Amino acid sequence: MMAPVLAVEHPAPGVVRLVLDTPPENALTAPLRDALDAGLTAALAARSTRAVMIAARGAVFSAEAVSTSSAPSGAEVSLGAICRRIDAAGVPVIALLPGPATGAGCELALACHYRVARRAAALCLPDIALGLPPQAGTTSRLPRLTDPLTALEMMLSARPLSAARARQAGLLDALVDGDLDAAGLRFVLGLLAERAGPRPALSRPMPDFRALQALLQRLRAGPGPDGAVRAGRAVLDCVEAAAMMPAAAALAFEEAAVEDCRDSAAHRALCHLAAAEHVLNARACVPAEPGPRRIGIWGWGPSAAALGAALLTAGPSVRLGAPDAAALAPGIAGIESLLDAARLAAGWDEATRVRYRSRLSAGPGPSALTGCDVVIEAGSGTMNERQARFPDLARAAAPEAVLAATGALASPSALGAPAGREADTVWFHLPEALPGCRLAEVIRSARSGPRPVAVFGALARRLERLVLVAERESPSLVLLLGALDAADAMVEAGAAPAAIDAAMEAWGMALGPYRMADRVGLPQLLALRRRQPGGDDPELRPVLIPGQLVREGREGYLAGRGYYRYGAGGTAEPDPQVAEIVAAAREVLAVGSPRSFAGAEIQARVLAGMVQAGAALLGRGGVSTAAELDLAAVHGLGVARWRGGPMRAADEAGLLSLRKTLRDMAAERPRGGIWELDPLIAEAIKNGRNLAAAVAPRRGALSPA
């Protein structure tokens, strides 16, 4: 027999307490909505009822990522209907919030006439993060309960509002520290003693119309939510409708807006990413032993400094090592500079900065890392030099220590095997080409054990990064190389690098493929391409132009010149010398008259390059699912969330269109076969499946296309 999802209690004569009883989240699923509606209907129909409380079992009122109020199926009750029942109640309805009220839970709480909360409570409307406006009448109720700016910030930002701030904003009627049930009952009895009646939000006036219109106009004129996501504008339209229309019409307007957004590509993409992130976080493994006590970093450049500063603020102590004192100095100075910048940005006091700095120590030579239980090679120099140094670091580390290297060219097997520590070694790749990158790739070899994967995964989560475990190759770099293969072929044929970047940034990349390549480093990317089949043959792969750029010392952003020229402010400026290099390469390749590419064609081809490369990596077992590739693109390469990543974007554009684009690209470069349709793509087309839902195949699992 199914356990009851709603408890009905009678704590005092005439007082009914309906308790959401599906902890820990108390999500407003269809069974709980049905039970709540039935309980509410019965309580309001009873002539003896003088007040109704809606409470929750556990530490959470109700939390779910997205409310389901506008999408009931079958005979279940929508949250909107429950909220309208509360609006029409003839007795006070009071929400008791023990903790967070998120999504539908927040919408239910706002529909109640009064709200009493513990200080741990918070109100959050995350629907916008999935491309939907708030639902169940919230766009009409919330602006009546607080000032317009607070209401719109809640609906447009998806950020939680703490109980203290909600109380200041007038959204909570009382805050309590002790027993919420007892305090809530006292509050209700006080209302009854004062003969206070129901107080539905829709009976309250909207804010001053002129002031509201001015605010809406300002928000519409500003950058606001991403223009490709309809939900931001829908929120503004719904609030405006609430100010201009009768309540019933405004509620209907909101329902229509929600359904319009629910049918959008952005909503589908955002839901895809949210589901993938949930799976990845749920799958993340945590080491059984305590976290590392001391982390050793071998390095003295910007990457080592950035990693050191981030780790210091995340908790563990850090020991910095370098060949000698002269090499140590810039590393220490870099960490201190980053801590100073973080202090200004975060508003730390001096004591906080000093506490973080006290966790840093340093010493010359590999022996400086003796006793560290985690050692990360993040040094300067060529990868060959770094690999030659790695055995010394491994010997200095504790026998039970786990080891890693950073950077674009690290190889766990090449690093760990000479030291006899391959089982303890992984590649810890932290993309840093864009500010605020959230991705951490923990890349293992065939012989990497589970412990280093678990330890570095936990370490990445302490850095507030999304952890993606991969095999042998970096998913984000594989996707970037796929984009560059497609882009370089177009540049050889006549396109300008700046035109390709402009088209892809308009499509949804934070940086176009060439600006991104400059940030990663052209020598590193060229070395990665040379590891691929045909990577040295310009007839098989479009590598002539990037190879010439590197030969002429154009190494990218840090060198001040790559595909672009970079001044003191770091702004990318087109460089006439690059145009000369491109023109010379076209002569070598015997390209006829340069052809032009429209923006849409550029976008289709670069997307096809990423998808082809991603599908090949999935087929090799480098990642477990296509959704992981989308997460790598969004969190590591700056692809806009509303695109959902390249695999999801290919599904949205149509896999038949993708196949045609790849065939066109393959016809122009028949040798090498880099754009022959990948079997995973062919399989998805054949079976009418979404590519973004693909998983790594078992050996021999693909049927002939």
N, C-alpha and C positions, 0 to 999 in steps of 0.2 A: 504494500500500500504506500502511495506517495506521501511523504511527510508534508504537513501543512506549510505553506509559504507565508502565511499571514496569521498573526496571533491577535485575537480580539480580547481586550481586557476592560475591566470596569473599575478603575481605581477610586472612584467616588460616585455618589449618586448623581445620575444625569451626565456623567463624563465617560466617554468611550475613548479607549486608546487602541488604535490600529498599529500593530508593530510589524514592520517589514522584517521577515524572519528567514532570510537566505544569506547569512553572513558567509564570507567576510565582506563581500561587495554589495550585497542587497540590490543587485542590478534589476531594473524594472523590466524583466522579461515578460512575455505574454502571460504565463501562468500567474505571475505576481500582479500584473496589471488587472487581470480578470478578478483575482481574489480581492485586491484593494478596491476595485469598483463595487464588487458585491458587498464588501464590508461597509464601505462608505454609504452605499444606497440604503442598506439596512439600518445603519446608525441614524441617518438623516430622516428616515421614515418613521422611526420610533418617536412617539410623542413625548417620551420621558427624556430624550436626549437634549442636553443644554449646551454641550460643547464636544468637539471631536479633536483628538490629538493624533497626529501621524508621527510615529517614532520608528526606531530601527534597532535591531539586535546587533550588538557588537560596536566596533569603534568607527564605523562608516555609516553615514545615513544612506546614501545610494551613490554608487560610482560606476559609470560605464563610459566608454570613450565617446559614443555617439548615441543620442536618444533614438528610439525606434518609433516615436509617436506618430510619424506621418506614413509609416509603412506597415500597418497591421495587415495580417493575412487571415483569411477565414473569418471566424466569428469573434476573434479576440478584441478586446477594448483598446482603443488608442489612448495614449497619455493625454492628448488634447481633450478627449471626452471626459476623462477624469478631472482635468483642470477646470473644464466648464461646469462640471457638477459641483466642484468646490466654489466656483464663482456664484452659483445659484443657491448655495447652502443658506438656510435660515438661521443657523447657529454659528458661532465662531469655530474656525478650523485652524488649528495651531500645529506647526511643524516643530519637532524636537530634533535638533541636529547634534548627534554625538561627535561627528567628525565630518570629513569632506562630503559635500553634495555636488556631484559632478554630472554634467550632461543632463540626462532625463531626471536625475535626482535633484539637480539644481532647479530645473524647470518646475518640478512638483513643489519644491519648497517655496519658490516664488509665487506659485498660485495660491498657497495657503494664506490665510488672513493675517497671521502672526507667526513669528519665528523666534524660537528660544534655542540658544546654541551653547555648547561648551567652547572653551577657548581654542581647542584643537580643530574646530570646524573651519571649513573654507568653502567658498562658492566658486564654481568654475563652469564655464560654458565652452567646451572644446570643439563644438560642432564645426566652427570656421576652419579648424585645422584639417578637416576632411571635406572641405568645399561645400558646407551646408550652413545656412543661417540657423540660429536657435529656433526651437519649434514649440509646439503646444501653446502658442499664444504669448511666448516670452517677449517677442519684439513689441507687443502691445502693453504687457504688464510692467516690464522692467523700467522703461522710461517714466512710468507713473510712480515708481517706488523710490527712485533716487534721482540725482541730478543727471541731465542728459549726457554729460561727458563721461561720468562713471559708467552709466549704462552702456554707452557705445564702446568704451574701452573694454568692458567685460565681453561684449559680443564680438568684437573685432580682433581681440588679442589672444583669446584662449588662455590667458593667464589667470591663475586662481586669485581670488580676493580673500585675504585672511579674515578671520572672525573679527579681529579688532578693527580692521578697515571697513568691513561690512557694517559693523555697528556704527561707525562714524558716518557712513554713507546712508544710514537709515534703513538698511536692509535687514537688520536684526533688531528685535525688540528687547532682548535681554541676553546677557552673557553670564554663564555660571561656571564655577570651578569644581563643585562637588557632584552630588548625585543628580543627574539630569532629569530622571523621572520624577524625583521628589520636587525639584525646583520647577519643572514644567507644570506639575499639578498645582503648586502654589501660585504660579503665574495664572493658570486657568481659573482657579478659585477666586483670585483677585479680579480677573475680568468679570466673572459672574457677579461678584459682590458689587462691582461698579456698574453693573447692568450694561456692560459693553457688548455690542452686538457684532455681527459679522462685518468684515472690512475687506471685501474683495478688491483686488488691485484695479480691475476695470471700472470700478465706480469712482476712482480718484481722477482728478483732472490731469491732463497732459501738461508738460511744462509750457512756458510762454512760447507761442507759435513763432514769433519773429526771431527770438533767440535760438530756438531749435532749428529753424530754417537756415540761419546764418551758420550754425555749427555744421549742419549737413552739407551746405554749399562748400564750406572750407574743407571738409573731409573729401568731398567729391573732387575738388580741385587739386588736392595733395596727392602724394604717391600712394598712400593708403595700402590696402591689401593688393596682392598681385592682380593686375588687370585681367589676366587670363582665367582667374577664378571668379565665377559669377557671384559667389556667396557674399563677398564684401559689399558690392553694390546692392545686392539683395537686402542685406541688413539695413542699409540706409533707406532704401525704398520702403521697406516694411515699417520702419519707425515713422517715416513721413506719412505713410498710409494710416498709421495709428492715430496721428494727429489730425488727419483730415476726414477720416471715414467713421461711420458708426462702428461700434466694437465688433459686431458680427461680421461686417464687411471686411474690417481690418484682419480679423482672424482668418477669413477665407483667402484674403490676399496673401497672408503669410503661408498658408498651406500650399497655394499655387506656386509661390516662390521656392518653397522647399522642394516640391516635386520637379520644378524646372532645374534646380541645381542638382538634384539627385540624378537627373538624366544627363549630366554633363560629363565630358571626358575628364575634366579636372577631378571631379568627385571619384570617378572610378580609379584614377591614378593615385589619388591620395589614400583611398581605402586600401589599394594594393600595397602601398608602402607601409601603411600603419600595420597591416596584417603581417608583412614580412618582418618589420621591426619587432613585433610581438613574438613571432616565432624565434627570431634570433636571440632576443633577450631571454626567452624561456629556455632555450637550448644551451645558453652559456653555462659553462662548467666552472665551479668554484673550487679552488684547491682545498683539500681537507686540512692541511697544515696552516698555521697562521701566516699572514702576509709577510713579505720580506722585511727584515729589520734594517738592512743596509744595502743600498743599490750602488754598484760601481758603474761609472760611466767612463769609458776611455774615449776622449775626444776633447777638442778645444775650439772648434768652429761654431758657427751659428746654430747648426742643428743640435749639437751637443749641449749648447747653452740653453736652447729652447726646451729640450727634454729635461735638463737638470732643473730649470726654474719650475716647470710644470710639476715635476715629481716632488719638489720641496714643498709646494703649496698643497699637494695631495696627501702628505703625511710622512712618508718614509724619509730617513736620512740618506744623503747622497755623498758618495766619495768620488771625486773627480780625479782621473789619472791622465797623464800626458808624458811624452818622452823626457821632458826636462822642465825646469822652472820657467824658462822663457816661453815654452809652449803653453804652460798652465795659465799664465797671466791673462791672455785674452779670453780664455774659457771662463775664468772666475769673473773677470770684468763683464763679460756678456751676461752671465747669470745675474750679477748684481744689477746691471742695467735693466734687465727684464723684470726683476723684482721691484725696482723703483717705478717702472712704468705701470706694473700691475697695481702697486699701491695707489697711484694717482687714479687709475681707472676704477678700482674697486672701493676706494675710500678707506683703505686700511689706516690704522694709526701706526705710529713708529714702532710701538712694541710688537705689533703683529709682524711687521717686516723683519725686525730683529729676530723674532722667534723663528721665522722661516729661514733666515740667513744662518742661524746657529746650527741648523741641520746639515750644513754643507761643510765638508772638509776636502782636502786635496793633497796630492803628493806626486812626485815624479816616478816614472818607471812602472812596469806592470806590477811590481810588488806592492804598489800603493793600493791595489785592489784586493790584497790578501784578506781573506775572511768575509768578503762580500758574498751574500747568498744569491744575488742576481748581478750578473755582469753584462753590460750592453756596450758593444763596440760601435761607437758613433764618431770615429775619428776622421781625419782628413787624409788626403792622398788618394792614389788610385786604388781600385778595389783589389788589385794584385798585392799592393803593399799592405793593405788592411788584412787580407787573408793570410799573408805571411806572418803578421804580427799576432794573429788570433791564438795560435797554440800557446804563446807566452802568457796571454791573458787567461786562457783556460787553466794553465798550470797554477797561476797565482790565485785563482778563485777557489773557494771551498769545494771539497770533493762532491758535496751534495748540491752545489750551486747550479742554477740554470743560466743558460747563455743565449745571447742574441746579438744580431747586428742590425743596424738601420741602413737607410739609403735605398736607392733604386736598383742597385746591382747585387745586393746581398744574396747569398745562396747558402742555405743551412747545411747542405751536404759538403760543399766546398770549404766551408768554414770549420765545421765540426769534425769531419773525417780525419784530417791530419793531426788533430789534437786528441783523437780517440774519444771525442765527446759528442758525436753526432746525435745520440739519443737525448742529449741534454740541450740541444741547440735548435733555435728557430730563427726565422727572419721576422723582426718586429718592425713592420712598415707603418709609419705614421705620416700619411700625406699632409704636406704643409704648404702646398703651392697657393692655397687660398686661406685667408684669415678665417679662423673658426671652423676648420675642417673637423668633423666629428668621427671620422673613420679611423679605426685601428685594424690593420690586417696582421694576423698572426699566421705566418706561413711556415708550414712544416715540410720536411723532406720525408721520404719513405721510411726513414729510420728514426725520425723524431718521436720521442716518447710522449705520453699524455701529460706528464707533469709540467714540462716547460710550456706547453700549450695552455694548460690551466693557469699557471702562475702569471704568464704574460697577458692572458685574457683578463684575469682579475686585476692586474696592474693597469690595463687599459681602461677598465671600468672605473678605477679610482681617478683616472684622468678624464672621466665623463665622456668616454669615446664609445662608439658602437663597435662591438668586436665581431670581426668576420674572420673565421678560420678557413684557410685555403691550403691547397696542395701545390708546392713547388713554385707557383707563379703568383704575382700580385694581380688580383682582378682589376683594380683601378688602372694599373699601368697597361694591362692587356687591352682594356677598352680604349685607353688613350692612343695606343699604337694603332688600333683598328681605325680610329678616327683620322689619325695622321696618314695612314696608308691611302685612305680615300681622298683626303685633302691634298696630299702630295701629287697624286695622279692628276687631279684637276689643275694644280699649279703647273705641272709639266705641260698640260694641254692648253693653258692660257689664262687661268684664273690668277688673281693676285691674293697673296696670303691675307692681306687686310680685308679683302672682300669676303673671303671664307670666314674669317673671324666675325665680321659684322653679321653675316647671315646666321651663324650658329649662336651668337649672343642674342640675336632677335628670336631665335628658336627657343632659347631657354638655358643656354650655358652661361655661367657666370663669367667665364673667360673662354674665348674661342680656342680651337685646338693649337694655334700657333702661339698665342699669348701664354697658354698653359704649358706648352712645350718649353718656352723660354724660362718659365718658372721652375720646371722640373730640372732642366739642364740638358742641352742638346747632346753633349758627349755621352751622357748616361743613356738617353733614349736611343742614340745611334748604336751603342753597345748592345742594348736589349734587342734592337732590330737585327743585329748581326747574329744573334743566337737563333733566329728563326730560319727555317728552310729558305734558301735563296736570298738571305739577308744582305749579301755582298754583291749581288748581281742586279744592276739597275734595270735589266730587261725583265727580271722576275718580280722585283719589288721596286716601288718608286723611292729609291734611297740616294739618288745622285745628288739632289739639291741639299738635303740635310748633311750628307757626307762632305760636300764642298764647304758648307757653312762652318762645320767643325774644323776642317783643315785650315780655314782662314782665321781661326781663333774666335769665331763668333759662338760663344758657349752658352749664351742665354742671359737672363736677367741679372744674375750676380756679377757677370762680366761686363755689364753695361751695353751689350749688343748681342743679338741673336737674330731672330727673324725681324726684330725691331731694334731701334736705338733707344736707350733709356737715359734720361737726364738725371739731374740731382733729385727731382721729385719722384722718380720711378715711373714716370708716364711713358707709355709705349708710343713711339713716333715711327712712322714708316721711314725706311732707310733706302736711299737710292742705290747704295751698293748691293743690297739684296736683290733689287730689280735687275741689276747687271749680272749677278750670279745666276739668277733664274733664266735670263735671256741666253746666257752662255750654255746653260744646261740644255735648253731647248734646241740649240744648234747641235750639240753633241748627240742628242736623241733624235735628231732629224725630224723635229716637229714641224709641220707645215704652218699654215696660218693659224695663229693662236685663236682659240674659240672662247666665247664668253659663256658664263653659266649664270642662269637666273638664281635668285635667292632660294626659291623652292627646290630647285635641282641640287644646289649645294647641300641644303638641309637633308634631302632624301639620301644623297650619296654618303655623307658623313655618318648619318644614322645607320645606313646599311653597313658601312665599314665597322662601326661599333658592334652592331648586332651579329655580324658574321664572326668577328673575333670573339665575342662573348659566347656564342653558340659553340664555337670550336673549343673554348676553354671548358665549358660545361661538358661537352662530349669527352674531353680528356679526364674528367673527374677533378678538375682544379677547384671547382665549387660544387656544392650539393644541389643548388636550385638556381633557376634563372632569376628568381627574385633577389638572390644575393648579388647578382650582377647589377641589378637596378639600384640596390642599396649602395654598392661601391661607386656607381656613377653619381648618385645624389650626394652622398656624404664625403666622397673623395675627390670628385671632379667638378662639383658645383652645378650639376644638372638640376634645373628647377624641380621642386617637389611636384608641382602640378603636371609635369610631364610623366612622372612615375618611373623614370629611368628609360634606357634605350629599348629594353625588351618589351616593356609595357607600351611605349610609344609606337613600336613597330606593330603591335597588335591593334592599337587604335587606328593607325594609318592603313592597316590592311596588309596581311602577309603576302597576298598576291602582288600588291604594289611593290613590296620589298623584293620579291623574287624578280620582278621585271627590272628593277633598278640594278640588282646584282648581275643579272644577265647582260644588261647594257655595259656595266663596268667590266665584266669578264670579256666581252667582245672586243673592248678597246685594249686589253692587255691579255691576249690569249695564252701567253707562256706563264708558267708558274702556278696557275689555278688558284690564286689566293681568294678569288671571288666566285669560285664554283659553289653553288648552293650547298650550304652545310647540311648534313643529313638530319640534324635536329630540326632545322627550319623546314626541310622537305617533309619530315614526319608530321610536324604540326599542321602544315597545309593539307596534307593527305587526309588527316583525321579530323580536320576542322577544329583544332584545339588552339588555345591561346599559348603563344610562345612563352609568355611571362610565367606561366604555370608549369613549365617544363622542369624536370628533375634530371640529375645526371643518370645516364642510362647504364644498366648493367651490360657487361660485355656480351655483345651479340643480341642485345634487346631490340635494336632498331630493325624494323622490317624494311624491305626494299621500297624506295620512294617511287 
